[in-house]
Structures are given as C-alpha cells and as structure tokens.
C-alpha cells in the first residue's frame, strides 16, 4: 500500500507540474445486501458532481465479502463527490455523496435486490443490437411510469441482464434503439414475471427515416399533425414514435422496412380549422425518404345516407375516394352509422366516391359517384342496387390455394373496370365479387411472394350468380424496378405488359409506380412487350421494349430520358441453314447483348461481342432483334430479317451451275415421264409455287433471248426467298 501511495504522489508531481493534489487517497467501504451480507463484483466509480467526469481508480471492484479499497490515481482536490456503485445483475445500482479531504472510509452501502430479466436483442439479420434501452411497465398502465431498472441497456453482444423490482405481475417490455441504429422500437406485451426470467431473443426490424415539412394552403407550417403508417397489403397499422410535426411543421419518423400507406392527419382539434388527411400510398421504405414540402388542404364535410333498393338504411357501408387526378384519398371516418348516415372529411374539388356495401348481408352492388366538394355538401340518399355473385377459388398448378389475390372485373361492353367490393381472394384463395348481371373479364394479380403469375380469365357470362370452381394460376416471377427521368423518380408511371405469344395484356393491377418510382408485379413465365407510360403531368416520353424474356426474377432501372443506344450497323446473312449476325457497339460497357429470333430469346452474349452465329434446322424467313443491356437498362431493339434453307439456282435443274436447254428437257421429263428431280424449287422457274409447262417455256424464252430471267435465287445460288409447298431436297 505504501508503494502505491508513493506512486500516486510521484504521478501528481509529474502531471501537476509540482502542485500536489489528492492523488493516492484511499477510499474504502463495504457493499452489502438487505441481510447484511457482502456483495462481490460491484464496480465503484468516483464522479465529479459538476462535470460528471469519472476519476481514475485503482482496485475499483468489491471483493467477495463486499469490501473495497481503491486508490485515486487522477488529480483531485478536497470536496464533495458522487460515489456510484454498479452491482452485478440481481441488485440495483445506487449513488451516494461523500466528502473527501484524504483517506476516507465510506462505511456500509446496502443495495436493494430484485429479479433478473435476461435475454438478447438482435437486428433483422440476427446481428447483435448494441446499446438498446429497455423499459418495463405494468401491462395496461396506458403508457404510465416505467419501472426503475438497473442494467437496462444491451451490450456489445446484444445481451442484457437487467434488474427489476421483485413484484409479480404482467408487464410490457419495450426495446428502444438509439437514433442512429436504424432499428424500429418494439414492445413485448403480456409478459408474466414471477421471478428471475429469461425471455426469447428479440429481433428489431430495420427501418428508415421519413422526413418532410407540412404547410397549410396559405404556406404556414402546421404543427401537431400525426404521422401514421398502414401496411399496404394487410392494412394493419404499425406503432410509431416521435411521429408528430413540430412547431415548424417538420417531421422525422423512423418506419420499418416495408411498403406502407403513410397518412398525415389532424388528431388534436384546432378551433375553426379542419384539415383533410394527406395520403402517400404504397411508399417502399427501404431507404430514407424525404417528402419535402407537403401541403395539407382544408377539409369539408360531405354528408348523406346509404340505403338498399327498398330504401332501408345500410349500416357498415364503406367509402373510398379519389381526386380528379386519380389519386387515392384517405378518409378517417369511412363507414356508415347503423342508420346509414355518413359524414366524410374531404378536400375541395371534384372527388370520385366509391360506396361499397357491408361485408355481411344481401348481395348489393358497389356504386360510384362524383361530388364537387365544398362547404356544406349533403348528397342525400345513395342507393345500392341488388346484384349477383361471381365466385371461385384461386389455386396453383398443384391445386394449393393462392391467398390474398387482387381480383378485378372488366365489363366486356364498356371495357372499364367494374366497381366491386370485398372481391379479393382470402387466405384460402376464395373470392366472391358482386356485380350486376352481364359479361366480364376477370383479372387476377397475386401477391409478389406467391410464386404465381397474374392472369386474365376472359368472357365470363353471368346472367345470374356463377360459381367458377378452382381457377389455376401458372407459375410466375417477381418483376420489379424503378422508373426515373434523368435520375428523378417518376411517380404513377404505368407498366403495361403484353404477352407476345397470345397478345393478351396482363392485368393492370398494382402496376403504377410509387412515389419513389418503384414498381413490383408478379408475371408468368414468357416473352413480353413492356411499355412504360408516364403520367400526363410528366414531360418524359413513353418507353417500349419488345422481347423481354421473364424466366426468373428480374429487377430493372429504367431511365425514360437516357436509354442506352441501340447497336448499330446490324447485318444479317445466311448460307443455307447457317445464320450470321454482325453489328457495332456504340457503348463500350454493355453488360450483355440479347439476340431474339421471331420474338423468342435465342442467345444472351457478353456485352463486348459484336457478332452471333447459329445453324437453324428449318427453312424460311426469320426476324432477328438485338437488344443491348447497359447499367440494367435495355436499349431499343435493332432489327433485321433473312431467309434460310437449301441453296439452289433457280432454273439450274441439273445443278451444274449454268442454264442450258437440258434443264428445260429435265423439267419436261418430270412432267411427262418418270424423270426424278433433285431440287423441285430449281424447276419452279417462275416461282409460282408449282411445276407446270410454264416453267420450261419460261426457261427456253430466257435462253433464246426473248424472256425474263428466272426468279430469285438468281444469278447466284441462295435459299428460297418465298417458301411454299415446293422444297429442295
């Protein structure tokens, strides 16, 4: 001990330039439990009361009997300090004020004990989540005061061993990441605690920040608005924290990685002011998104009553709304009361309303109407007529149900989508659409994760209710991407996919690009023409690619302003059945080049190649397309055509490379005798698809100078440019 004290004094002289502080003072004491027994392994810290800085100590852990004797190594002056005791799990940490002026025995320090709650916090990929704060509250406390805990932060390995008061009960346990973690807070509900407890591993979902600033129609920032997120598929809301706009209208909300309908709405009433909710549909939150300047419009009430064909009130009817640009609107109170009355808060302007019948009850048909929204609008009674049912079950090729399929009906007469409600497939693949009697195309768009493709069932006749039974959906692939214009996302661009083998346009459901330009659809295996149609508000040109082959999942980035240049100087040639294509690459960094024959992918080549050869087994014309891929974006197609088949010289019947009278004699021998011909195409001198007297006459007229030469191939051998029933064996 004397050596340690001398070391401390020497250190003080060196550091303090000769001024002697209280280094080398010894602090001692004993940490005990409620029974007076010592607690080993307690970490002892000495803290500056004003700055919170910790002094350097030597020997700062209690021994097994609870005693400690620690030496102060850093410069210190006499005064009042905070002695912090951080025990192992099972005890609560504490802090006591002590007065120092030299060696000090601080006496006994009793620590309260509790139950240990152990576990580990991980991210979505099972990596340790470090520095996660853990709170506990009695279940049903309505967000009341959190319990006093000790050791309530996860360590470097994500593990925690916190100490809680020994009180049996049902608790909710919240796991709160720090702001830089990009992890979403989660809460375990209904956790029954009656002693030391180990809870299962907790995985925190990844998240990203949604930011923006909200102004009213006069450009004034709006505070106190609530940000809500609803799963785009299930409609289930997710809990968010710090999700209100501040005094300057700004918000910065962490949202889990998924696709959400995000709503900004007024929750706290403002006297004389009502705002219509703002909806951002199907936001893909896989990166930080800045919404920028958001305008929230004044809201106006639209009232009325929904009744059936007998004039009876309909409670539980539901409203959907779109503005004049086709943007979906959010309605907070979108259902009718038991007496059929409704009161909708909407922005001003021409609004399209869809009125869906209750989920239970008689078969009633959805109605659509347009309302010019403004102050004091009462639209009176809305009548839902009686209807018939078109139902069935959607299955894969093995007969297993395909759940949650988006189902739409297109009226064969008008070619417009028919307004229906509750028609989408359920978890068992069952769907049931209520419509007026008529003829319809049924459009099926399964979820991306289903593994099956979209499909159209054309021409379903429904003069009365129809049960279609099982409808198989073929396998499909996830086709996704982002549409930009000079790198800027294009919102609401439409993706139109046409099957080149059948000419059928795939159901146009879920094929509008989101706010960040992304799209995600499920497409059957096949070869397609893909068209990207920008919204009317965009100055970008439409984009077209023919021969897009989908045999696996595909993700594209499509820049409407800067597609890659097409290959140039494309030339096609054939020698019999051998085909050769050559071209020039205007870009040196194509990733690959795709060659299509008659709309079907024939080859995928490295992007540096400028030629392609193949041998065909059938004769006739062939159309080729060459499409280059650069940075994931396909170029426009370059096209050429050729004819393949056996080589011959028309009129050279004996295949000696010349035209002579003997060739005409051989044709006559074939017509009037038993002369065999090795190439019937060569004897069809005038290429009319048959061998007759006109052919030797045409050849003789040519030989004696009064007739036209033979039809191609002439004057050099080649394939038949006009395939017909005559061949060259």
DRENLUMDREN-94607 format. One record per residue (C-alpha): y, z, x; residue number from 1; residue in one letter. Coordinates in pm, whole numbers, plus 50000, padded with zeros to 5 digits. Each point is the difference from the previous one (the first is absolute). Layout:
<recs>
      c2      c3      c1   resi   resn
       Y       Z       X    NUM      a
...
</recs>
This chain:
<recs>
      c2      c3      c1   resi   resn
   50000   50000   50000      1      x
   50239   50078   50288      2      x
   49934   49656   50147      3      x
   50084   49833   49666      4      x
   50326   50198   49972      5      x
   50103   49908   50354      6      x
   49922   49633   49922      7      x
   50223   50018   49692      8      x
   50289   50150   50198      9      x
   49976   49734   50270     10      x
   49996   49726   49732     11      x
   50314   50149   49843     12      x
   50183   49987   50331     13      x
   49904   49637   50056     14      x
   50085   49881   49646     15      x
   50306   50220   49945     16      x
   50163   49932   50333     17      x
   49989   50367   50090     18      x
   50084   50144   49657     19      x
   49720   50233   49885     20      x
   49888   49987   49637     21      x
   49713   50178   49834     22      x
   49716   49783   50128     23      x
   49687   50196   50064     24      x
   50051   50239   49709     25      x
   49675   50084   49832     26      x
   49941   49999   49624     27      x
   49700   50186   49868     28      x
   49858   50097   49666     29      x
   49698   49981   49770     30      x
   49928   49768   49708     31      x
   49778   50160   49736     32      x
   49856   49924   49659     33      x
   50032   50210   49684     34      x
   49716   50230   50118     35      x
   50169   50061   50335     36      x
   49755   49789   50199     37      x
   50140   49774   50271     38      x
   50032   49624   49948     39      x
   49924   49785   50304     40      x
   50132   49651   50068     41      x
   50348   50053   49851     42      x
   50263   49777   50162     43      x
   50313   50200   50097     44      x
   50337   49819   50020     45      x
   50346   50133   50086     46      x
   50275   49807   49820     47      x
   50377   49983   50056     48      x
   50153   50107   49664     49      x
   50289   49750   50008     50      x
   49843   49687   50148     51      x
   49636   50046   49902     52      x
   49896   49920   50358     53      x
   49681   50163   50129     54      x
   49994   50188   50328     55      x
   49733   49931   50258     56      x
   49736   50276   50002     57      x
   49703   50078   50217     58      x
   49696   50144   49824     59      x
   50110   49932   49641     60      x
   49666   50046   49817     61      x
   49863   50329   49868     62      x
   49674   50127   50143     63      x
   49694   50068   49787     64      x
   50130   50353   49923     65      x
   50332   49856   49876     66      x
   50211   50114   50297     67      x
   50235   49777   50192     68      x
   50209   50042   50314     69      x
   50209   49694   50075     70      x
   50254   49936   50275     71      x
   50326   49816   49933     72      x
   50037   49715   50250     73      x
   50323   49838   49882     74      x
   50355   50141   50049     75      x
   50090   50249   49730     76      x
   50267   50260   49929     77      x
   49978   50323   49808     78      x
   50030   49960   49624     79      x
   49819   49949   49669     80      x
   49719   49743   49987     81      x
   49738   49879   49755     82      x
   49637   50075   50084     83      x
   49777   49747   49821     84      x
   49630   50066   49957     85      x
   49781   49699   49911     86      x
   49646   50120   49929     87      x
   49676   49804   49968     88      x
   49888   49889   49651     89      x
   49947   50284   49755     90      x
   50329   50180   50071     91      x
   50363   49929   49916     92      x
   50251   49941   50275     93      x
   50298   50234   50016     94      x
   50326   50049   50187     95      x
   50175   50326   50102     96      x
   50335   50066   50167     97      x
   49987   50196   50327     98      x
   50269   50131   50236     99      x
   49951   49923   50369    100      x
   50168   50165   50297    101      x
   49699   50025   50229    102      x
   49624   50055   49972    103      x
   49928   50059   49633    104      x
   49700   50127   49803    105      x
   50044   49847   49656    106      x
   49733   50222   49839    107      x
   49750   49900   49729    108      x
   50039   49685   49791    109      x
   49781   49991   49687    110      x
   49921   49653   49861    111      x
   49895   49926   49643    112      x
   49669   49821   49958    113      x
   49900   49724   49759    114      x
   49746   49729   49926    115      x
   49959   49700   50229    116      x
   50016   49653   49846    117      x
   49862   49740   50241    118      x
   49983   49623   49998    119      x
   50120   49678   50159    120      x
   50267   49748   49900    121      x
   49940   49632   50078    122      x
   50180   49673   49934    123      x
   49851   49715   49798    124      x
   49803   49883   50306    125      x
   49859   50348   50078    126      x
   50233   50057   50294    127      x
   50140   50355   50040    128      x
   50321   50061   49806    129      x
   50210   50220   50229    130      x
   50273   50242   49897    131      x
   49926   49994   49626    132      x
   50164   50292   49818    133      x
   49776   50176   49747    134      x
   50126   50183   49690    135      x
   49807   50198   49740    136      x
   50099   50102   49648    137      x
   49812   50155   49711    138      x
   49872   49724   49773    139      x
   50231   49947   49702    140      x
   50300   50166   50160    141      x
   50205   49691   49921    142      x
   50120   49955   50357    143      x
   50078   50369   50038    144      x
   50035   50188   50327    145      x
   49750   49917   50271    146      x
   49782   50272   50148    147      x
   50086   50146   50339    148      x
   49755   49844   50244    149      x
   49931   50026   50370    150      x
   49872   49713   50218    151      x
   50084   49747   49728    152      x
   50043   49691   50220    153      x
   49725   49761   50112    154      x
   49936   49977   50375    155      x
   49949   49707   50236    156      x
   49648   49950   49865    157      x
   50126   50019   49638    158      x
   49824   50334   49950    159      x
   50156   50311   49849    160      x
   49901   50364   49950    161      x
   50268   50155   49786    162      x
   50016   50355   49874    163      x
   50085   50074   49636    164      x
   50033   50324   49802    165      x
   49661   50130   49890    166      x
   50052   49931   49629    167      x
   49720   49836   49799    168      x
   50124   49714   49787    169      x
   50030   49627   49934    170      x
   50251   49825   50225    171      x
   50159   49666   50070    172      x
   50023   49912   50369    173      x
   50261   49746   50115    174      x
   49989   49807   50326    175      x
   50350   49890   50100    176      x
   50042   49755   50292    177      x
   50312   49993   50213    178      x
   50239   49711   49937    179      x
   49885   49789   50294    180      x
   49631   50010   49914    181      x
   49999   49718   49739    182      x
   49743   50204   49811    183      x
   50024   50090   49633    184      x
   50003   50360   49879    185      x
   49695   50099   49798    186      x
   49903   50309   49803    187      x
   49654   50143   49931    188      x
   49983   50148   49651    189      x
   49777   50273   49854    190      x
   49881   50146   50333    191      x
   49823   50329   49927    192      x
   50049   50255   50283    193      x
   49813   50331   50015    194      x
   49962   50055   50376    195      x
   49998   49808   50325    196      x
   49966   49634   49897    197      x
   49942   49666   50173    198      x
   50128   49708   49797    199      x
   49878   49640   50044    200      x
   50191   49762   50226    201      x
   50328   49885   49847    202      x
   50099   49634   50050    203      x
   50367   49911   49964    204      x
   50078   49649   49885    205      x
   50219   49780   50217    206      x
   50343   49927   49861    207      x
   50323   49817   50065    208      x
   50360   50056   49904    209      x
   50178   49831   49712    210      x
   50376   50012   50043    211      x
   50306   49876   49818    212      x
   50330   50093   49838    213      x
   50063   49997   49625    214      x
   50331   49905   49839    215      x
   50106   49970   49637    216      x
   50141   49677   49858    217      x
   50345   50102   50126    218      x
   49879   50036   50359    219      x
   50009   50382   49999    220      x
   49707   50179   50172    221      x
   49772   50186   49756    222      x
   49845   50331   50103    223      x
   49714   50195   49843    224      x
   49786   49697   49904    225      x
   49625   50047   50028    226      x
   49769   49764   50192    227      x
   49651   49963   49850    228      x
   49698   49798   50116    229      x
   49713   49884   49778    230      x
   49685   49836   50134    231      x
   50029   49628   49916    232      x
   49635   49980   49891    233      x
   49925   50335   49833    234      x
   50351   50094   49887    235      x
   49946   50353   50132    236      x
   50308   50165   50149    237      x
   49993   50148   50350    238      x
   50186   50322   50087    239      x
   50303   49945   50223    240      x
   50226   50246   50176    241      x
   50371   49977   50077    242      x
   50010   49714   49750    243      x
   50354   50027   49856    244      x
   50312   49808   50095    245      x
   50254   50212   50190    246      x
   50373   50035   49943    247      x
   50060   49656   50152    248      x
   49724   49834   49796    249      x
   49765   49971   50297    250      x
   49627   50068   49990    251      x
   49728   50011   50265    252      x
   49658   50058   49844    253      x
   49660   50007   50169    254      x
   49744   49812   49787    255      x
   49625   49953   50067    256      x
   49878   49667   50133    257      x
   49903   49802   49688    258      x
   50152   49776   49735    259      x
   50231   50186   49761    260      x
   50237   49942   49713    261      x
   50309   50190   50117    262      x
   50246   50123   49738    263      x
   50348   50141   50051    264      x
   50110   50189   49690    265      x
   50227   50267   49867    266      x
   49832   50334   49933    267      x
   50290   50244   49980    268      x
   50236   49906   49713    269      x
   50360   49917   50085    270      x
   50241   50050   49707    271      x
   50101   49661   49860    272      x
   49793   49801   50252    273      x
   49649   49856   49961    274      x
   49839   49768   50251    275      x
   49718   49754   49934    276      x
   49713   50049   50249    277      x
   49971   49755   50290    278      x
   49651   49863   50074    279      x
   49873   49853   50326    280      x
   49652   49872   49905    281      x
   49699   49981   50230    282      x
   50170   50109   50322    283      x
   49749   49983   50286    284      x
   50080   50316   50195    285      x
   49832   49917   50330    286      x
   50320   50006   50202    287      x
   50341   50163   49967    288      x
   50195   49820   49726    289      x
   50377   50000   49964    290      x
   50109   49909   49646    291      x
   50363   49999   50108    292      x
   50268   49998   49728    293      x
   49840   50082   49662    294      x
   50202   49972   49680    295      x
   49898   50212   49702    296      x
   50133   49866   49669    297      x
   50132   50195   49705    298      x
   49733   50047   49733    299      x
   50023   49929   49627    300      x
   49774   50121   49720    301      x
   49791   49751   49799    302      x
   49841   50158   49691    303      x
   49773   49891   49717    304      x
   49657   50049   49844    305      x
   49659   49835   50054    306      x
   49781   49940   49690    307      x
   49678   49817   49913    308      x
   49960   49709   49757    309      x
   50003   50246   49706    310      x
   50327   50153   50116    311      x
   49834   50322   50112    312      x
   50151   50176   50306    313      x
   49813   49962   50331    314      x
   50012   50292   50239    315      x
   49887   49941   50357    316      x
   50117   49638   50024    317      x
   50123   49915   50349    318      x
   50294   49796   50133    319      x
   50037   49786   50313    320      x
   50325   49830   50098    321      x
   50131   49720   50224    322      x
   50353   49887   50073    323      x
   50120   49641   49964    324      x
   49881   49919   50354    325      x
   49645   50112   49921    326      x
   50023   50326   50194    327      x
   49793   50283   49856    328      x
   50204   50301   49887    329      x
   49897   50364   49993    330      x
   50020   50185   49669    331      x
   49971   50378   50021    332      x
   49930   50061   49628    333      x
   49798   49687   49928    334      x
   49786   50121   49706    335      x
   50062   50039   49630    336      x
   50003   50340   49830    337      x
   49746   50081   49723    338      x
   50245   49857   49744    339      x
   50019   49671   50194    340      x
   50353   50062   50124    341      x
   50106   49906   50353    342      x
   50307   50055   50215    343      x
   50011   49792   50320    344      x
   50256   50034   50282    345      x
   50069   49653   50144    346      x
   50268   49822   50205    347      x
   50237   49763   49823    348      x
   49916   49630   49966    349      x
   49732   49784   49840    350      x
   49676   50201   50022    351      x
   49648   49880   49907    352      x
   49795   50273   49833    353      x
   49621   50000   49960    354      x
   49867   50234   49733    355      x
   49635   50094   50050    356      x
   49793   50168   49725    357      x
   49846   50346   50041    358      x
   49680   50013   50206    359      x
   49804   50130   49700    360      x
   49996   49874   49645    361      x
   49989   49660   49821    362      x
   50021   49670   50190    363      x
   50371   49924   50026    364      x
   50172   49723   50196    365      x
   50264   50061   50267    366      x
   50346   49868   49917    367      x
   50285   49879   50218    368      x
   50370   49996   49917    369      x
   50332   49957   50175    370      x
   50282   50249   49959    371      x
   50361   49974   50115    372      x
   50041   50357   50127    373      x
   50334   50173   49971    374      x
   50150   50306   49832    375      x
   49831   50119   49678    376      x
   49713   49749   49950    377      x
   49753   50069   49715    378      x
   49751   49714   49955    379      x
   49843   50143   49685    380      x
   49629   49952   49931    381      x
   49764   49816   50236    382      x
   49678   49890   49826    383      x
   49671   49961   50189    384      x
   49774   49755   49809    385      x
   49622   50027   49962    386      x
   49790   49823   50265    387      x
   49651   49913   50124    388      x
   49817   50109   50316    389      x
   49876   49801   50302    390      x
   49778   50226   50209    391      x
   49743   49986   50276    392      x
   49885   50152   50327    393      x
   50092   49878   50348    394      x
   49718   50015   50256    395      x
   49926   49867   50348    396      x
   49726   49745   50073    397      x
   49746   50285   50016    398      x
   50092   50131   49656    399      x
   50188   50310   50119    400      x
   50325   50082   49814    401      x
   50331   49902   50161    402      x
   50252   50268   49911    403      x
   50375   49990   49938    404      x
   50031   49621   49968    405      x
   50338   49868   49888    406      x
   49937   49789   49686    407      x
   50250   49757   49849    408      x
   49972   49745   49718    409      x
   50174   49661   49992    410      x
   50059   49834   49664    411      x
   49848   49649   50018    412      x
   50263   49864   49765    413      x
   50313   50130   50172    414      x
   49855   50055   50352    415      x
   50190   50329   50005    416      x
   49842   50335   50088    417      x
   49927   50186   49680    418      x
   50141   50354   49975    419      x
   49710   50243   49982    420      x
   49952   50372   50058    421      x
   49715   50212   50137    422      x
   49817   49676   50087    423      x
   49925   50075   50366    424      x
   49647   50085   50106    425      x
   49902   50366   50022    426      x
   49784   50171   50262    427      x
   49686   49854   49835    428      x
   50143   49646   50005    429      x
   50058   49997   49622    430      x
   50309   49832   49857    431      x
   50123   49958   49644    432      x
   50309   49790   49921    433      x
   50155   49992   49654    434      x
   50163   49669   49902    435      x
   50067   49785   49696    436      x
   49721   49750   49915    437      x
   50019   49694   50227    438      x
   49879   49829   50319    439      x
   50060   50156   50342    440      x
   49939   49973   50373    441      x
   49893   50336   50143    442      x
   50135   50082   50347    443      x
   49827   50263   50215    444      x
   50160   50144   50316    445      x
   49784   50275   50157    446      x
   50135   50267   50238    447      x
   50018   49903   50366    448      x
   49737   50258   50096    449      x
   49745   49868   49746    450      x
   49859   49727   50225    451      x
   50001   49742   49717    452      x
   50245   49720   49930    453      x
   50228   49916   49711    454      x
   49877   49762   49731    455      x
   50113   49808   49692    456      x
   49771   49980   49694    457      x
   50143   49700   49812    458      x
   50005   49916   49632    459      x
   49875   50314   49825    460      x
   50009   49941   49625    461      x
   50072   50316   49800    462      x
   50044   49938   49625    463      x
   49872   50356   49962    464      x
   49898   50282   50231    465      x
   49786   49874   50291    466      x
   49766   50187   50237    467      x
   49950   49795   50318    468      x
   49740   50225   50164    469      x
   49970   50008   50380    470      x
   50237   49772   50193    471      x
   49901   49961   50369    472      x
   50275   49981   50264    473      x
   49911   49823   50325    474      x
   50054   50156   50341    475      x
   50350   49987   50141    476      x
   50221   50074   50298    477      x
   50315   50204   50052    478      x
   50287   49756   50047    479      x
   50321   50173   50105    480      x
   50315   49937   50193    481      x
   50377   50006   50003    482      x
   50250   49731   49904    483      x
   50329   49989   50189    484      x
   50302   49772   50027    485      x
   50118   49993   50364    486      x
   49828   50335   50043    487      x
   50152   50161   49687    488      x
   49746   50104   49731    489      x
   50007   49787   49684    490      x
   49966   50219   49691    491      x
   49821   49856   49691    492      x
   49879   49680   50167    493      x
   49703   49871   49798    494      x
   49666   49913   50159    495      x
   49814   49720   49815    496      x
   49642   49926   50107    497      x
   49823   49683   49877    498      x
   49627   49950   50059    499      x
   49973   49650   50154    500      x
   49640   49952   49884    501      x
   50073   50066   49630    502      x
   50377   49962   49971    503      x
   50016   50340   49827    504      x
   50302   50218   50073    505      x
   49890   50356   50070    506      x
   50133   50270   49764    507      x
   50360   50066   50095    508      x
   49969   50377   49977    509      x
   50130   50228   50274    510      x
   50117   49697   50200    511      x
   50371   50081   50014    512      x
   50126   50121   50336    513      x
   50124   50359   50012    514      x
   50339   50124   50110    515      x
   49894   49964   50364    516      x
   49858   49650   49943    517      x
   49634   50103   50003    518      x
   49722   49870   49776    519      x
   49637   50104   49958    520      x
   49750   49816   49778    521      x
   49625   49954   49976    522      x
   49883   49638   50027    523      x
   49648   49848   49966    524      x
   49846   49810   50289    525      x
   50131   49644   50003    526      x
   50258   49749   50117    527      x
   50345   50025   49845    528      x
   50343   49856   49973    529      x
   50244   50285   50050    530      x
   50354   49974   49870    531      x
   50273   50258   50061    532      x
   50279   49973   49742    533      x
   50314   50199   50088    534      x
   50194   50169   49717    535      x
   50294   49814   49851    536      x
   50234   50240   50174    537      x
   49873   49885   50342    538      x
   50131   49696   50187    539      x
   49668   49958   50183    540      x
   49788   49691   49939    541      x
   49652   50012   49850    542      x
   49708   50002   50243    543      x
   49672   49809   49956    544      x
   49673   50001   50191    545      x
   49699   49792   49904    546      x
   49650   50069   50127    547      x
   50031   50377   50043    548      x
   49644   50119   50050    549      x
   49912   50354   49892    550      x
   49662   50110   50130    551      x
   50111   50346   50115    552      x
   50293   50239   49959    553      x
   50325   49836   50108    554      x
   50349   50128   50077    555      x
   50295   49760   50048    556      x
   50366   50018   50085    557      x
   50184   49712   49833    558      x
   50355   49920   50103    559      x
   50152   49765   49742    560      x
   50277   49906   50241    561      x
   49802   49942   50317    562      x
   49647   49865   49951    563      x
   49837   49864   50316    564      x
   50041   49628   50066    565      x
   49706   49782   49898    566      x
   49796   49828   50267    567      x
   50143   49656   50073    568      x
   49869   49652   50082    569      x
   49673   50064   49815    570      x
   49762   49703   50036    571      x
   49655   49962   49844    572      x
   49739   49746   50109    573      x
   49633   49941   49941    574      x
   49723   49815   50178    575      x
   49714   49975   49757    576      x
   49938   50360   49896    577      x
   50185   50146   50299    578      x
   50347   50136   49915    579      x
   50282   50076   50243    580      x
   50335   50170   49929    581      x
   50285   50039   50250    582      x
   50343   50158   49963    583      x
   50288   50163   50186    584      x
   50091   50370   49981    585      x
   50379   50051   49969    586      x
   49950   50376   50054    587      x
   49816   50114   50314    588      x
   49897   50334   49842    589      x
   49798   49911   49691    590      x
   49735   50269   49955    591      x
   49754   49755   49842    592      x
   49973   49654   49845    593      x
   49805   49940   49679    594      x
   49849   49661   49914    595      x
   49918   49926   49635    596      x
   49788   49711   49872    597      x
   50046   49911   49635    598      x
   50158   50342   49937    599      x
   49718   50198   50165    600      x
   50037   50177   50334    601      x
   49808   49800   50259    602      x
   50098   50187   50317    603      x
   50221   50278   50138    604      x
   50115   49918   50352    605      x
   50192   50183   50274    606      x
   50374   49942   49961    607      x
   50027   49813   50331    608      x
   49765   49713   49901    609      x
   50141   49660   49898    610      x
   49684   49812   49899    611      x
   49690   50034   49785    612      x
   49679   49798   49973    613      x
   49711   50015   49758    614      x
   49713   49783   49875    615      x
   49955   49953   49627    616      x
   49674   49923   49821    617      x
   50147   49815   49701    618      x
   50208   49685   49986    619      x
   50325   49946   49813    620      x
   50363   50111   50011    621      x
   50096   50344   50134    622      x
   50337   50178   49977    623      x
   50092   50237   50282    624      x
   50264   50275   50021    625      x
   50103   50187   50312    626      x
   50179   50337   49956    627      x
   50121   50209   50294    628      x
   50036   50381   49986    629      x
   50282   50169   50192    630      x
   50078   50374   49982    631      x
   49772   50020   49698    632      x
   50197   49731   49812    633      x
   49838   49663   49913    634      x
   50193   49680   50062    635      x
   50036   49715   49750    636      x
   49697   49771   49999    637      x
   49983   49673   50196    638      x
   49781   49740   49829    639      x
   49800   49691   50089    640      x
   49715   49800   49847    641      x
   49715   49786   50131    642      x
   49673   49836   49898    643      x
   49661   50068   50155    644      x
   49674   49809   49978    645      x
   49785   49744   50183    646      x
   50195   49744   50205    647      x
   49966   49631   49901    648      x
   50198   49674   50004    649      x
   50031   49857   49651    650      x
   49844   49650   49982    651      x
   49799   50050   50324    652      x
   49668   50025   49817    653      x
   49776   49963   50305    654      x
   50213   50248   50200    655      x
   50053   49768   50299    656      x
   50372   50068   50018    657      x
   50113   49662   49862    658      x
   50034   49806   49673    659      x
   49779   49687   49973    660      x
   49834   49780   49736    661      x
   49676   50195   50060    662      x
   50167   50307   49844    663      x
   50061   49807   49674    664      x
   49639   49870   50010    665      x
   49868   50359   50033    666      x
   50199   50107   49693    667      x
   49857   49707   49800    668      x
   49651   50091   50124    669      x
   50056   50355   49870    670      x
   50119   49869   49660    671      x
   49732   49731   49945    672      x
   49714   50109   50218    673      x
   49851   50300   50175    674      x
   50246   50022   50287    675      x
   50061   50368   50096    676      x
   50343   50114   50108    677      x
   50064   50277   50249    678      x
   50355   50062   49872    679      x
   50075   49916   49638    680      x
   50367   50092   50049    681      x
   50032   49717   50258    682      x
   49873   49748   49739    683      x
   50261   50115   49742    684      x
   50256   49764   50156    685      x
   50267   50041   49731    686      x
   49938   50380   49964    687      x
   49964   49995   49622    688      x
   49716   50251   50004    689      x
   49717   49747   49945    690      x
   49820   49715   50181    691      x
   50015   49666   49813    692      x
   50065   49627   50059    693      x
   50368   50073   50047    694      x
   49925   50163   50335    695      x
   49837   49703   50186    696      x
   50257   49764   49842    697      x
   50285   50224   50125    698      x
   49848   50010   50349    699      x
   49950   49618   50017    700      x
   50356   49940   49879    701      x
   50122   50227   50278    702      x
   49784   49828   50262    703      x
   50128   49654   49901    704      x
   50363   50109   49998    705      x
   50082   49997   49629    706      x
   49934   50364   49904    707      x
   50117   50353   50072    708      x
   49825   50208   50265    709      x
   49746   50263   49895    710      x
   50126   50330   49860    711      x
   50027   50298   50240    712      x
   49842   50107   50220    713      x
   50112   49681   50171    714      x
   50060   49868   50267    715      x
   49849   50305   50175    716      x
   49711   50218   49882    717      x
   50075   50320   49808    718      x
   49890   50216   49705    719      x
   50029   49878   49642    720      x
   50356   50088   49888    721      x
   49897   49959   49633    722      x
   49672   50188   49949    723      x
   49794   49864   49712    724      x
   49637   49964   49899    725      x
   49923   49774   50295    726      x
   49911   50160   50331    727      x
   49932   49901   50356    728      x
   49659   50136   50100    729      x
</recs>
